[in-house]
Amino acid sequence: MQVNNGLQIYQALSELARRYQFRNRDEVCCYGLTVSQCYALEALAESGKMPSSDLATRLGLDLSSTTRLVDQLVRKKLASRSRSVEDARIREIEITPAGARLVSRIQLDLVGLVDEALKNFPADVRKALPEALQNLTRALRDCSVPQNNFVPVEAIARTKR
């Protein structure tokens, strides 16, 4: 028997995202960083030096927003910007040692938070959760909703009830 609990999962994931992120991408979250700045530092820590355009793509931001974000990280001495050796037109972004230390601290603190939140969960659930979340993330990334399923907000507003 197949269980159709997509709405319940959607609602639970939405609430989890709100709780886990605490704030939107432009507000200061913790450690004096915005959520976007945290994401950028994590991306740089994970992938190493990368062109601004690659960082923009990874963060889902346009290039001008990424430039402003990197400017803030450079001012805080958490990232550095340099010209590419291969092509001087390309600006590459790299995490600094201070930025790497901060990312490690943030990740350790978040691991502690998650561990505390899961302490009363059954061991088999704690063990299965990472793989289940990774599989769900992969499945959602691979899903595509046909464009004709989206209704412009104007059309909804005109609909008589």
C-alpha positions in Angstrom: 0.0 0.0 0.0 1.4 3.4 -1.1 1.1 6.3 1.4 0.6 9.7 -0.2 1.8 12.1 2.4 3.5 14.6 0.2 1.7 17.6 1.7 2.6 16.5 5.2 6.3 16.1 4.1 6.3 19.4 2.3 4.9 21.2 5.4 7.4 19.4 7.7 10.3 20.3 5.5 9.2 23.9 5.2 9.0 24.2 8.9 12.4 22.5 9.3 13.9 24.9 6.8 12.6 27.9 8.7 13.8 26.5 12.1 17.2 25.4 10.7 17.9 28.6 8.8 16.5 30.8 11.5 16.3 33.8 9.1 16.2 34.8 5.5 19.3 35.1 3.3 19.8 38.8 3.9 19.5 38.9 7.7 22.3 38.3 10.0 22.2 34.8 11.3 25.1 34.1 13.6 28.8 34.9 13.9 28.0 38.3 12.3 27.3 36.7 8.9 24.2 36.5 6.7 22.9 33.1 5.7 24.3 33.8 2.1 27.7 34.6 3.5 27.7 31.4 5.5 26.7 29.5 2.3 29.5 31.2 0.3 32.1 30.4 2.9 31.0 26.8 3.1 31.1 26.5 -0.7 34.6 28.0 -0.8 35.8 25.7 2.1 34.4 22.7 0.2 35.5 23.5 -3.3 38.5 25.7 -2.9 39.3 28.7 -5.1 36.7 29.4 -7.7 35.7 32.1 -10.2 33.1 34.5 -9.1 30.8 33.2 -11.8 31.0 29.6 -10.4 30.3 30.9 -6.9 27.3 32.8 -8.2 25.9 29.7 -9.9 26.5 27.6 -6.8 24.7 30.1 -4.6 21.9 30.7 -7.0 22.7 34.5 -7.1 23.4 36.8 -10.0 26.9 38.0 -10.5 26.4 41.5 -9.1 24.9 40.1 -5.8 27.7 37.7 -5.6 30.2 40.5 -6.0 28.6 42.5 -3.2 28.6 39.3 -1.0 32.3 38.6 -1.7 33.1 42.3 -1.0 31.6 41.9 2.5 33.6 38.6 3.1 36.8 40.3 1.9 36.2 43.3 4.2 35.8 40.8 7.1 39.1 39.0 6.0 37.2 35.7 5.5 37.8 35.5 1.8 40.2 36.9 -0.7 39.9 37.9 -4.4 42.6 37.5 -7.0 43.0 37.5 -10.8 43.1 34.2 -12.5 46.6 33.1 -13.6 45.1 31.7 -16.9 42.9 34.7 -17.7 43.3 38.0 -15.9 39.7 39.0 -16.7 38.5 36.3 -14.3 38.3 37.1 -10.6 38.8 34.1 -8.3 37.6 33.9 -4.8 39.3 31.9 -2.0 38.5 31.3 1.6 41.2 32.7 4.0 42.5 30.7 7.0 40.3 32.9 9.3 37.3 32.0 7.1 38.1 28.3 7.2 38.3 28.4 11.0 35.0 30.2 11.2 33.3 27.6 8.9 34.7 24.8 11.1 33.3 26.5 14.2 29.9 27.1 12.6 29.7 23.4 11.4 30.8 22.1 14.9 28.1 24.2 16.6 25.4 23.1 14.1 26.4 19.5 14.5 26.0 19.9 18.3 22.6 21.5 17.8 21.4 18.7 15.5 22.8 16.0 17.9 20.9 17.6 20.8 17.7 17.8 18.7 18.0 14.1 17.8 19.1 12.7 21.1 15.6 11.3 21.9 15.1 9.8 18.4 15.4 6.0 18.2 18.9 4.9 17.1 17.6 3.3 13.8 15.9 6.6 12.8 19.1 8.6 13.6 21.1 6.1 11.5 18.6 6.2 8.5 18.0 10.0 8.5 21.2 11.2 6.7 20.7 8.8 3.8 16.9 9.5 3.6 17.5 13.2 3.5 20.2 12.8 0.8 17.9 10.7 -1.3 15.1 13.1 -0.9 17.3 16.0 -1.9 18.6 14.1 -4.9 15.0 13.2 -6.0 13.8 16.7 -5.6 16.7 18.1 -7.5 16.0 15.6 -10.3 12.3 16.3 -10.5 11.0 18.8 -12.9 7.6 20.3 -12.9 6.1 21.0 -16.3 5.9 24.7 -16.9 2.2 24.5 -17.7 1.6 23.5 -14.0 2.5 27.0 -12.9 -0.3 29.6 -12.8 0.6 33.3 -12.8 -0.4 35.0 -9.6 -2.5 37.5 -11.6 -4.6 34.6 -12.9 -5.2 33.4 -9.3 -6.2 36.9 -8.2 -8.7 37.2 -11.0 -10.3 33.8 -10.2 -13.8 34.3 -8.8 -14.7 32.1 -5.8 
